[in-house]
């Protein structure tokens, strides 16, 4: 095999890796459409549903065993709006959940909730984001209708979040009955002074990342170093194991003999 052809073949993997890096960098920052003026929750008033299902919402729980928790959709009546119910008979972290996409800015997430016979020792009824303790104040024991909420800041890259109408919490399994109505996610200028339920989504997600966090240029530098190391190894491997080309001495005849002096 000619040397030029050998080098060309060795260079192909390196070129492919460069292409992969370029594609990765070009898609590193997802674009999010503006949510200004749009309803941020699908069916936030729970007006649409069928049977025990509510359009736009799904049920979830830490314990899925039959008989642990029931989830019920109550259609609107003449004198009251539609409601979602969680009735937990055995300790659980149960919720109605909807995933939404948020752009950069501040948001107020809230819902009206009431409770019946919820344990006072663990987390009660809340509106939550299913990440690292992002939740409103909670209602426990027996409590009449009250609006509860939290303020969430979303960074420049935006993000998808799971909004949960929840009874219980992480490592806070509880029991009792909770009802929810008129849920909403609203863009706001910022939280009021002194509110205790304020969260920064980007900061929380950054703290959850294991290992060192670097800038884009440092990631590129690491990739280039890996490519250089791989290319050197590829070259050394090819040079070491390339088949030797026999060299005929000028004194060696074509038949393998030695020319006379």
DRENROBA-289171 format. One record per residue (C-alpha): x, y, z; residue number from 0; residue in one letter. Coordinates in steps of 0.001 Angstrom, whole numbers, plus 500000, padded with zeros to 6 digits. Layout:
% DRENROBA-289171
+--------+--------+--------+-------+------+
:     px :     py :     pz : marvo : ropa :
+--------+--------+--------+-------+------+
:      X :      Y :      Z :   NUM :    A :
...
+--------+--------+--------+-------+------+
//
This chain:
% DRENROBA-289171
+--------+--------+--------+-------+------+
:     px :     py :     pz : marvo : ropa :
+--------+--------+--------+-------+------+
: 500000 : 500000 : 500000 :     0 :    X :
: 501352 : 503432 : 499115 :     1 :    X :
: 502259 : 505750 : 502032 :     2 :    X :
: 499899 : 508491 : 500802 :     3 :    X :
: 496973 : 506096 : 500674 :     4 :    X :
: 497780 : 504801 : 504175 :     5 :    X :
: 497784 : 508358 : 505579 :     6 :    X :
: 494484 : 509117 : 503831 :     7 :    X :
: 492809 : 506123 : 505439 :     8 :    X :
: 494137 : 506978 : 508896 :     9 :    X :
: 492871 : 510559 : 508560 :    10 :    X :
: 489240 : 509497 : 507982 :    11 :    X :
: 488365 : 508772 : 511675 :    12 :    X :
: 489896 : 512105 : 512725 :    13 :    X :
: 487798 : 513974 : 510143 :    14 :    X :
: 484650 : 512161 : 511290 :    15 :    X :
: 485317 : 513170 : 514920 :    16 :    X :
: 485734 : 516823 : 513875 :    17 :    X :
: 482383 : 516678 : 512059 :    18 :    X :
: 480673 : 515203 : 515163 :    19 :    X :
: 482083 : 517990 : 517360 :    20 :    X :
: 480928 : 520686 : 514924 :    21 :    X :
: 477382 : 519276 : 514871 :    22 :    X :
: 477330 : 518982 : 518670 :    23 :    X :
: 478465 : 522587 : 519154 :    24 :    X :
: 475931 : 523909 : 516653 :    25 :    X :
: 473081 : 522316 : 518624 :    26 :    X :
: 474436 : 522997 : 522095 :    27 :    X :
: 471977 : 525810 : 522815 :    28 :    X :
: 468349 : 524869 : 522169 :    29 :    X :
: 466026 : 527596 : 521008 :    30 :    X :
: 462719 : 528113 : 522762 :    31 :    X :
: 459777 : 529976 : 521326 :    32 :    X :
: 458342 : 532844 : 523307 :    33 :    X :
: 455536 : 531974 : 525701 :    34 :    X :
: 454284 : 535549 : 525981 :    35 :    X :
: 450511 : 535717 : 525793 :    36 :    X :
: 450039 : 531952 : 525600 :    37 :    X :
: 448287 : 529750 : 528169 :    38 :    X :
: 451189 : 528000 : 529869 :    39 :    X :
: 449151 : 525140 : 531307 :    40 :    X :
: 447033 : 522943 : 529110 :    41 :    X :
: 443558 : 522659 : 530671 :    42 :    X :
: 444636 : 524421 : 533852 :    43 :    X :
: 441003 : 524803 : 534940 :    44 :    X :
: 440429 : 521028 : 534457 :    45 :    X :
: 437347 : 521754 : 532354 :    46 :    X :
: 438020 : 518923 : 529874 :    47 :    X :
: 438186 : 515274 : 530744 :    48 :    X :
: 436539 : 511873 : 530572 :    49 :    X :
: 435922 : 509273 : 533254 :    50 :    X :
: 438708 : 509756 : 535795 :    51 :    X :
: 441114 : 511232 : 533210 :    52 :    X :
: 441750 : 514966 : 532835 :    53 :    X :
: 442978 : 516214 : 529460 :    54 :    X :
: 446593 : 517372 : 529545 :    55 :    X :
: 447325 : 515772 : 532926 :    56 :    X :
: 448727 : 512369 : 533900 :    57 :    X :
: 448851 : 510611 : 537260 :    58 :    X :
: 451988 : 509351 : 538967 :    59 :    X :
: 453079 : 508107 : 542370 :    60 :    X :
: 456003 : 506603 : 544226 :    61 :    X :
: 453879 : 503541 : 545019 :    62 :    X :
: 451781 : 502204 : 542158 :    63 :    X :
: 450157 : 499267 : 543967 :    64 :    X :
: 446363 : 499037 : 543491 :    65 :    X :
: 444449 : 500347 : 546464 :    66 :    X :
: 447185 : 502751 : 547584 :    67 :    X :
: 445933 : 505948 : 545890 :    68 :    X :
: 442948 : 506851 : 543742 :    69 :    X :
: 442971 : 509754 : 541277 :    70 :    X :
: 439627 : 511332 : 540333 :    71 :    X :
: 438541 : 514060 : 537931 :    72 :    X :
: 435425 : 515940 : 539065 :    73 :    X :
: 433729 : 517842 : 536191 :    74 :    X :
: 432495 : 521364 : 536786 :    75 :    X :
: 429009 : 521834 : 538223 :    76 :    X :
: 426712 : 524825 : 538236 :    77 :    X :
: 428003 : 526096 : 541574 :    78 :    X :
: 431682 : 525052 : 541457 :    79 :    X :
: 434592 : 524613 : 539037 :    80 :    X :
: 436140 : 521316 : 538021 :    81 :    X :
: 438520 : 519646 : 540479 :    82 :    X :
: 441260 : 517042 : 540603 :    83 :    X :
: 441385 : 514711 : 543592 :    84 :    X :
: 444091 : 512578 : 545187 :    85 :    X :
: 442900 : 510143 : 547854 :    86 :    X :
: 445737 : 508168 : 549438 :    87 :    X :
: 444818 : 505296 : 551754 :    88 :    X :
: 448378 : 504061 : 552366 :    89 :    X :
: 451483 : 506249 : 552598 :    90 :    X :
: 452501 : 507555 : 549189 :    91 :    X :
: 453908 : 510494 : 547198 :    92 :    X :
: 451104 : 510931 : 544650 :    93 :    X :
: 450502 : 513610 : 542003 :    94 :    X :
: 448767 : 514880 : 538902 :    95 :    X :
: 451527 : 515989 : 536495 :    96 :    X :
: 451876 : 518093 : 533351 :    97 :    X :
: 455111 : 518843 : 531451 :    98 :    X :
: 455479 : 522367 : 530044 :    99 :    X :
: 458256 : 524325 : 528312 :   100 :    X :
: 459267 : 527690 : 529772 :   101 :    X :
: 461467 : 530412 : 528293 :   102 :    X :
: 463743 : 532736 : 530246 :   103 :    X :
: 462076 : 534792 : 532962 :   104 :    X :
: 460103 : 534667 : 536211 :   105 :    X :
: 456931 : 532611 : 536703 :   106 :    X :
: 454315 : 532204 : 539404 :   107 :    X :
: 452902 : 528674 : 539689 :   108 :    X :
: 449794 : 528365 : 541821 :   109 :    X :
: 446655 : 526349 : 542534 :   110 :    X :
: 443746 : 526388 : 544948 :   111 :    X :
: 443841 : 523370 : 547255 :   112 :    X :
: 442001 : 521898 : 550209 :   113 :    X :
: 442744 : 518844 : 552349 :   114 :    X :
: 440981 : 516270 : 554508 :   115 :    X :
: 442699 : 514183 : 557197 :   116 :    X :
: 446205 : 514610 : 555779 :   117 :    X :
: 448977 : 513553 : 558156 :   118 :    X :
: 450556 : 516510 : 559948 :   119 :    X :
: 453957 : 514837 : 560205 :   120 :    X :
: 454920 : 514815 : 556517 :   121 :    X :
: 454584 : 517044 : 553432 :   122 :    X :
: 450934 : 517707 : 552614 :   123 :    X :
: 449261 : 519118 : 549483 :   124 :    X :
: 451455 : 521335 : 547283 :   125 :    X :
: 452065 : 522586 : 543783 :   126 :    X :
: 455577 : 521474 : 542893 :   127 :    X :
: 458213 : 521117 : 540217 :   128 :    X :
: 459519 : 517567 : 540292 :   129 :    X :
: 463108 : 518648 : 540958 :   130 :    X :
: 465077 : 519011 : 544179 :   131 :    X :
: 462406 : 520224 : 546582 :   132 :    X :
: 460845 : 522965 : 544415 :   133 :    X :
: 457435 : 523313 : 546071 :   134 :    X :
: 454945 : 525727 : 547557 :   135 :    X :
: 453795 : 525902 : 551131 :   136 :    X :
: 451884 : 522713 : 551983 :   137 :    X :
: 448434 : 522116 : 553434 :   138 :    X :
: 448086 : 519406 : 556094 :   139 :    X :
: 445341 : 517901 : 558263 :   140 :    X :
: 441925 : 519322 : 557282 :   141 :    X :
: 442130 : 522687 : 555561 :   142 :    X :
: 439657 : 524743 : 553536 :   143 :    X :
: 440381 : 526123 : 550058 :   144 :    X :
: 443536 : 528221 : 549880 :   145 :    X :
: 445720 : 529383 : 546990 :   146 :    X :
: 449278 : 528128 : 547311 :   147 :    X :
: 452149 : 528872 : 544959 :   148 :    X :
: 455846 : 529338 : 544232 :   149 :    X :
: 458051 : 531628 : 542157 :   150 :    X :
: 460413 : 530095 : 539623 :   151 :    X :
: 463217 : 531761 : 537674 :   152 :    X :
: 464193 : 530133 : 534364 :   153 :    X :
: 467604 : 530867 : 532825 :   154 :    X :
: 468549 : 531913 : 529276 :   155 :    X :
: 468400 : 528378 : 527879 :   156 :    X :
: 464821 : 527849 : 529090 :   157 :    X :
: 463718 : 524383 : 530108 :   158 :    X :
: 461059 : 521703 : 530340 :   159 :    X :
: 459525 : 521285 : 533799 :   160 :    X :
: 457066 : 518830 : 535331 :   161 :    X :
: 454349 : 520747 : 537184 :   162 :    X :
: 452804 : 518543 : 539885 :   163 :    X :
: 449669 : 518909 : 541987 :   164 :    X :
: 450932 : 516729 : 544761 :   165 :    X :
: 450135 : 515025 : 548047 :   166 :    X :
: 453340 : 513980 : 549788 :   167 :    X :
: 456933 : 514476 : 548741 :   168 :    X :
: 460343 : 512924 : 548304 :   169 :    X :
: 460969 : 510745 : 551385 :   170 :    X :
: 457732 : 512239 : 552780 :   171 :    X :
: 455118 : 509592 : 552059 :   172 :    X :
: 451763 : 510576 : 553504 :   173 :    X :
: 448068 : 509765 : 553373 :   174 :    X :
: 444771 : 511647 : 553278 :   175 :    X :
: 442670 : 513445 : 550675 :   176 :    X :
: 443598 : 516527 : 548637 :   177 :    X :
: 441583 : 518432 : 546027 :   178 :    X :
: 442857 : 521027 : 543550 :   179 :    X :
: 441195 : 523600 : 541283 :   180 :    X :
: 442146 : 526559 : 539074 :   181 :    X :
: 445837 : 525815 : 538515 :   182 :    X :
: 447927 : 528393 : 536677 :   183 :    X :
: 451425 : 529289 : 535519 :   184 :    X :
: 451844 : 533025 : 534941 :   185 :    X :
: 454807 : 535070 : 533716 :   186 :    X :
: 455626 : 537803 : 536268 :   187 :    X :
: 458198 : 540549 : 536728 :   188 :    X :
: 459653 : 538881 : 539809 :   189 :    X :
: 458792 : 537601 : 543297 :   190 :    X :
: 457574 : 539945 : 546046 :   191 :    X :
: 460105 : 540802 : 548774 :   192 :    X :
: 460368 : 538238 : 551533 :   193 :    X :
: 458564 : 535355 : 549815 :   194 :    X :
: 460049 : 532089 : 551068 :   195 :    X :
: 459101 : 529964 : 548061 :   196 :    X :
: 461448 : 531334 : 545400 :   197 :    X :
: 463596 : 529027 : 543254 :   198 :    X :
: 466189 : 529385 : 540490 :   199 :    X :
: 465852 : 526488 : 538056 :   200 :    X :
: 469269 : 526920 : 536385 :   201 :    X :
: 471087 : 527044 : 539723 :   202 :    X :
: 469299 : 523971 : 541022 :   203 :    X :
: 470020 : 521977 : 537882 :   204 :    X :
: 473666 : 523030 : 537927 :   205 :    X :
: 474030 : 521810 : 541516 :   206 :    X :
: 472608 : 518428 : 540489 :   207 :    X :
: 475284 : 517862 : 537809 :   208 :    X :
: 477930 : 515414 : 538987 :   209 :    X :
: 481595 : 516180 : 538237 :   210 :    X :
: 483308 : 519384 : 537104 :   211 :    X :
: 481393 : 521956 : 535093 :   212 :    X :
: 483306 : 523785 : 532361 :   213 :    X :
: 482733 : 526352 : 529686 :   214 :    X :
: 482217 : 525491 : 526018 :   215 :    X :
: 485838 : 526321 : 525117 :   216 :    X :
: 487141 : 523936 : 527771 :   217 :    X :
: 484996 : 521129 : 526373 :   218 :    X :
: 486366 : 521827 : 522891 :   219 :    X :
: 489919 : 521761 : 524265 :   220 :    X :
: 489298 : 518381 : 525872 :   221 :    X :
: 487844 : 516987 : 522653 :   222 :    X :
: 490827 : 518276 : 520640 :   223 :    X :
: 493251 : 516716 : 523116 :   224 :    X :
: 491424 : 513399 : 522817 :   225 :    X :
: 491519 : 513635 : 519036 :   226 :    X :
: 495274 : 514383 : 519049 :   227 :    X :
: 495920 : 511428 : 521347 :   228 :    X :
: 493757 : 509148 : 519225 :   229 :    X :
: 495456 : 510272 : 516010 :   230 :    X :
: 498927 : 509680 : 517502 :   231 :    X :
: 497899 : 506224 : 518664 :   232 :    X :
: 496369 : 505433 : 515293 :   233 :    X :
: 499589 : 506507 : 513519 :   234 :    X :
: 501803 : 504509 : 515890 :   235 :    X :
: 499596 : 501448 : 515508 :   236 :    X :
: 499691 : 501687 : 511707 :   237 :    X :
: 503453 : 502204 : 511620 :   238 :    X :
: 504143 : 499307 : 513985 :   239 :    X :
: 501916 : 496769 : 512322 :   240 :    X :
: 502185 : 497812 : 508660 :   241 :    X :
: 503516 : 494925 : 506518 :   242 :    X :
: 507217 : 495288 : 505730 :   243 :    X :
: 508103 : 495911 : 502097 :   244 :    X :
: 511093 : 493718 : 501090 :   245 :    X :
: 514033 : 495661 : 499723 :   246 :    X :
: 516188 : 493859 : 497150 :   247 :    X :
: 519910 : 494474 : 497307 :   248 :    X :
: 521488 : 495727 : 494110 :   249 :    X :
: 523787 : 492704 : 494297 :   250 :    X :
: 520853 : 490278 : 494593 :   251 :    X :
: 519761 : 488683 : 491323 :   252 :    X :
: 516128 : 488321 : 490357 :   253 :    X :
: 516353 : 484617 : 491055 :   254 :    X :
: 517477 : 485227 : 494601 :   255 :    X :
: 521140 : 484639 : 494028 :   256 :    X :
: 524128 : 486911 : 494664 :   257 :    X :
: 525840 : 488606 : 491759 :   258 :    X :
: 529435 : 487784 : 491429 :   259 :    X :
: 531849 : 490442 : 492431 :   260 :    X :
+--------+--------+--------+-------+------+
//
